[in-house]
Amino acid sequence: MIRYVTAAVMLRLFSAGPLMRGMYRRLGNVVGARQRLGQGLPGSYVERALRFKRLCEKHEAIGNGMRLLEIGTGWVHWDATFLRLFYDVQATLFDVWDNRQLEAFKRYFGQLEAHLEGEIELDATTARRVRELLRAIAAVSTFDELYRLLGFRYVVQPDGSLQRFEDGAFDLIFSFNVLEHVQADILPQFTRDMARLLRPGGYAIHQIDLGDHLAYYDPIVSPKNYLRYSDTAWRRRYENEVQYFNRVQRPEWLHLFQSAGLVLLEEQRVSADIGAIAVDRKYAHLDRQDLECTALTVVLKKAGSSCSGGHGLPTVPLAGQETGQQR
Ligand SMILES: C[S@@+](CC[C@H](N)C(=O)[O-])C[C@H]1O[C@@H](n2cnc3c(N)ncnc32)[C@H](O)[C@@H]1O
């Protein structure tokens, strides 16, 4: 528990005002970039991207010409770029701050081809397409060049609001390990906005990390240690702004999505032994399965059937398209 508490103290210190938060982010970018460059492409990223692609294809949620929104795109635009290798899609990459790392991006996609061999069967045309795009990605020297190559745009919205986007602007909205970082009190509006941005019949796919993020600093602590604390105790001792996570549990997520008008098509859960922790009253209504749920992936659909794009096979890249960075 010492490392858990120390991590909480440090993160709360870094949350004390705009100056400290700025310092945390600058430091995080430098340290994070070094780590990613040193470690290279994690196998978990490849496994996740392949699972994501399979889910999209199974539900016919992806096709050429579609408009994608990746929420919390992060350092390397991983999931949108991965899909773009196979489909001619236009992606909007959304985040609340600019934490992009070009070198890490290029390292990850530079190592992807070797990872893909043996993991996925590609016909000759698709294999050539993927190879050519990976070569083109390796040659870019700025993110703006990359966005022109792929037909992407980058949007930073510090308050996380999705209100700038028009109704029905996207065919597929997705996120990986992001929704747990959205402030709990704005979640009803956030999920309603997400539904509004989808065209009728559009899809949303989200992977939500329900684990205690402070426990990542302390492997001897329960992966859902936060269940022990009331809101007051959590806020007083552990909650911080720089690595905020909302402690929202599986049934509440499902309720939020349903209330926003999204229909659940598929759900995948990861569970862990949470040990003999005394669960706070706040979580007393949850059954064991929900308490032990550490990650949740949902495939959701907005009612209706208006269609944009197609579900055809990959064709040529959208190279040279006029898109770029927005803030
Ligand atoms: C754990 S990282 C995941 C990044 C990326 N999805 C990945 O898996 O590589 C969480 C990301 O969500 C972003 N984020 C946090 N709160 C957000 C919000 N309210 N809206 C959109 N993005 C947010 C962070 O800036 C960060 O880039």
The ligand as a Gaussian input file, in Angstrom:
#p B3LYP/6-31G(d) Opt

LIG

0 1
 C       -4.887000       6.117000     -21.169000
 S       -4.801000       7.261000     -22.449000
 C       -5.263000       6.250000     -23.846000
 C       -4.765000       6.796000     -25.149000
 C       -5.103000       5.940000     -26.381000
 N       -6.517000       5.692000     -26.506000
 C       -4.330000       4.652000     -26.314000
 O       -4.892000       3.655000     -25.840000
 O       -3.164000       4.659000     -26.737000
 C       -6.218000       8.257000     -22.191000
 C       -6.385000       9.356000     -23.217000
 O       -7.663000       9.956000     -23.020000
 C       -7.529000      11.352000     -23.065000
 N       -8.658000      11.938000     -22.319000
 C       -8.788000      12.111000     -20.987000
 N       -9.978000      12.676000     -20.702000
 C      -10.629000      12.833000     -21.876000
 C      -11.894000      13.374000     -22.257000
 N      -12.742000      13.867000     -21.356000
 N      -12.223000      13.395000     -23.557000
 C      -11.373000      12.898000     -24.486000
 N      -10.159000      12.390000     -24.192000
 C       -9.790000      12.366000     -22.913000
 C       -6.151000      11.614000     -22.490000
 O       -5.655000      12.879000     -22.846000
 C       -5.360000      10.468000     -23.099000
 O       -4.871000      10.801000     -24.364000

